[in-house]
Amino acid sequence: MQIKKDQKDALNATITINIEKSDYHEKVERALSDYRRKAKIKGFRPGHVPMAFIRQQYQQSVLMDTMNKLLQDSLGKYMADEKLDILGNPLPLPQNNLNWDQDDFSFQFEIGLTPEFEVNLNGRKSVVQYQIVADDAVINRQLESIQKQYGKLVTVEKVDKSTEIKVDFADASGDRTGSTIIVVDQLKGKSNQQKFLEAKVGDTLSLKTKDLFLNDKDLQDALNLSQEETKGLNVEVSATITALQNREKAELNQDLFDKLFGQGVITSVTELKERIKSDAEKQFAQQSDQKLLNDVIESLLDNTKFKLPSEFLKKWMQQSGEKPLTAQEAKAEYEKSEKGIRYQLIEGKLIEKYDLKVKMEEVQNYAKDRIRMQMAQFGQNNPTDKELTDISTRVLGNKDEVKRIADEVLSMKMLNLFKKEANLKQKTLSYDKFIKELS
């Protein structure tokens, strides 16, 4: 057997495999003999079917199977020995009217090669790293939310923008379809809002489902329908007001503090505000980290220039899926995937350069930490190591879950690398200003 590589350019090559009869003859004969020994053919005793009959029936299919395995094994070994770093999988060049009665064969495969490039984390243009602070506006909003959540409902006669309006919905036939509680701010358009602001208990309003709510999920809840059923729904419904209630805010006193955090943990409004600020800024840090991760990745994609074997990849995408794609579909799929392919290559360089490989032990420890946090939410604050190990073992028995957790661990490692090595510019701002910068 002879294998050679023809380099077409820096990103594309062809591998030719020449196979002689001596490379496959013994394997084919052994397989045919095995067929003869096992074959159950009417008119012949087992093991006594004439070899000529076996050859006539099975030789070509056995030859094709043997050749396919030989090609896969030899191609894989060659690429490993030559340390060829490829994208996608080798694509066989078509051979029309291949004569399976000949002794020697030649097969060719196209390959797309991984480009050579360097990754520089500390580029000339800096990336903003946000430090988000919980200012008075955030703290006061959270205080008000807590007071409303723990306050009591009071029946009212008139609607304002904070009134909780209990509504029964019915379709055109009058059949009740759902019941929900809404506030005016959930409604879309001044016309819809005004109808409810003027309503009182017992009134029935006629409404169009199209553009009724700002959020499609509210329409699903109101009509007790699925996302698919409400998609594009444009019918008339009636809404009967059954109750109007406002929430009377709870007092900021020790009873409320104990309900929130346990007896004696918080003893004053000042301490409550400090706790709200601390908890909020922990959440903001997670948002800031995600923003930083995304921004550094975008910066790397913008500033790390290299070409891809695009025509090969389009052809590979066209042929590699469960369902073959047209050339146009493969082009669209490539354009959609190109950014992801580029980042995978950049990420691979960083993993190799900074030794960021994820070990199974890290996946197990990460899973245990997540399980510990989830158990704490349900009041189980001191699980034993055996409990954590047993649960994590069950979780990690799912390959998809292992991959998901491994990806999270890698993402965390990548974030820490970016914080240490990337060219970052610190910016401190309030949460509201952070949201404005995102919009």
Helices and strands as residue ranges (DSSP letters): E 2-7, E 12-19, H 21-38, H 51-81, E 86-92, E 105-113, E 127-133, H 136-149, E 152-155, E 164-170, E 176-182, G 184-186, H 190-197, E 204-208, H 216-223, H 227-230, E 236-248, H 254-261, H 269-303, H 310-320, H 327-354, H 360-377, H 385-395, H 399-421, E 424-430, H 431-438
